């Protein structure tokens, strides 16, 4: 099973499936154009959401000041 199927319990409907269902009969360049427009829209919405989340996180953040000789914990992530 795909991750989508595991999460939602149903198969993912790709643009190829949309044409099979009959919602729209897109072929070749039309399908590419519509898919490209949807990708641009998704990227714009993701960026707006990330900006909003950053703004919310920054409101709670407090500036930290360190002096020479202060001991600090360095977190290293892989």
N, C-alpha and C positions, 0 to 999 in steps of 0.2 A: 504494500500500500504506500501511496505517496504521503508526504507530510500533510498536504491539504486534506486528503481523505481521512487521515488519522485525527486531524483537528476538527473537521466539520462533518465527518461521517458520510460524505458524498463525493462523487468525482468532480474535479474542477472542469468548468466549461471554458474551453479555449475559443479564440475567434473562429477557428475552423468549425467547432460545434455550433456556434451561433448561426452560421450559415445553414447548417443542417436542420436546426430547429425552425428556421424560416423567419426569424426576427428581421433579418436583412440579408439580401443576396449581394454580398460584396465579392468582387473578384480582383485579383492581381493588384494593380496600383491603388484601387479604392480601399482595399483592405489594408494595404501598407500605409496609406495616408491616414486612415481613421486610427489605426493602431499607433502611429507616430504622434498624432494629436493627443490620444489618451495618455501616452507615456509622458508627454510634456506636461499635461494637466496633473498627473500623479506627482511628478517631480516638484511642480510648483506648490502643490498642497503639502507635500512632505516638508519642503523648506519652510513654509509658513508655520507648520506645526512645530518644527524644530526650533524656530525662532521664538515662538510663543513659550515653549518649554524652557528655553534658555533664559528668557526674560523672567519667568516665574522662579527659576532656580537662583538667578542672580539677586533677586529681591531678598532671599533668605541668607545669602552669603555675607559673611563679615570679613572685612579686610584683616589680614594677619601681618604683623610686623615682627621681624627677627633681628636680634643683635648678634654681632660677631661673638662667637663662643657659645651661643645657644645650642643645645642638643635638640636635634629634630629626628623624627622617624621618616625614613625614605622608603616609600612603597614602590616596588618594582614589579610591574606586571609583564607577563610574557606576551 
